[in-house]
Amino acid sequence: MKIVYQGFTASGQKLIIRYPLARDLLQVWRYFNKLSAEKTFITYQGEKVSKKDEAQWLDKKIKDITQKKLVLLFVFIDGKLSGVSDITLKERVQKHIGTFGITLASTARGQGIGKILMSLIISQAQKKLPSLKTITLDCFANNQVALNLYKSLGFIEYGRLPKGLNYRDTLVDEISMYKPIE
């Protein structure tokens, strides 16, 4: 088990950030279905994911890590999966670009865990993905907390798709950002 960070949350709970393992399946399945039901700032808005589909997703991600196609970190607070972040390389003429994603359980938000996780995933990507030159992300325009975090870590807005995302039955702009990696 490759642990990249150990510490404590602001409230004193044990915090571990590590690479995924196949045995994480049940927690991953529950975590994503709970986030989807919450209809937070993610692409799943209430849809349920089957355990079989989640197993295929996790198996592929673990395989892609070994093939240096992505980095993926899980956040555990007192042993419970509470966050996920990845940077996945694109292919062919865009293989120098990594697409960033992050999710946090509602119980993990507002404690600085997102900033720790984001800093770690960027650092891991720089070490493990040698072709990486640029990281991109897309964000709901009404997710000001995320936008502030991304800007604080050096991400720059490069595009906006008006009404590009459906957030709780309201169309909001999709903001695209990038960060050059040196």
Secondary structure, DSSP 8 states (H G I E B T S, - for coil): --EEEEEE-TTS-EEEEE---GGGHHHHHHHHHHHHHHT-SSS-SS----HHHHHHHHHHHHHHHHTTSEEEEEEEETTEEEEEEEEEE--GGGTTEEEEEEEE-GGGTTSSHHHHHHHHHHHHHHHH-TT--EEEEEEETT-HHHHHHHHHTT-EEEEEEEEEEEETTEEEEEEEEEEE--
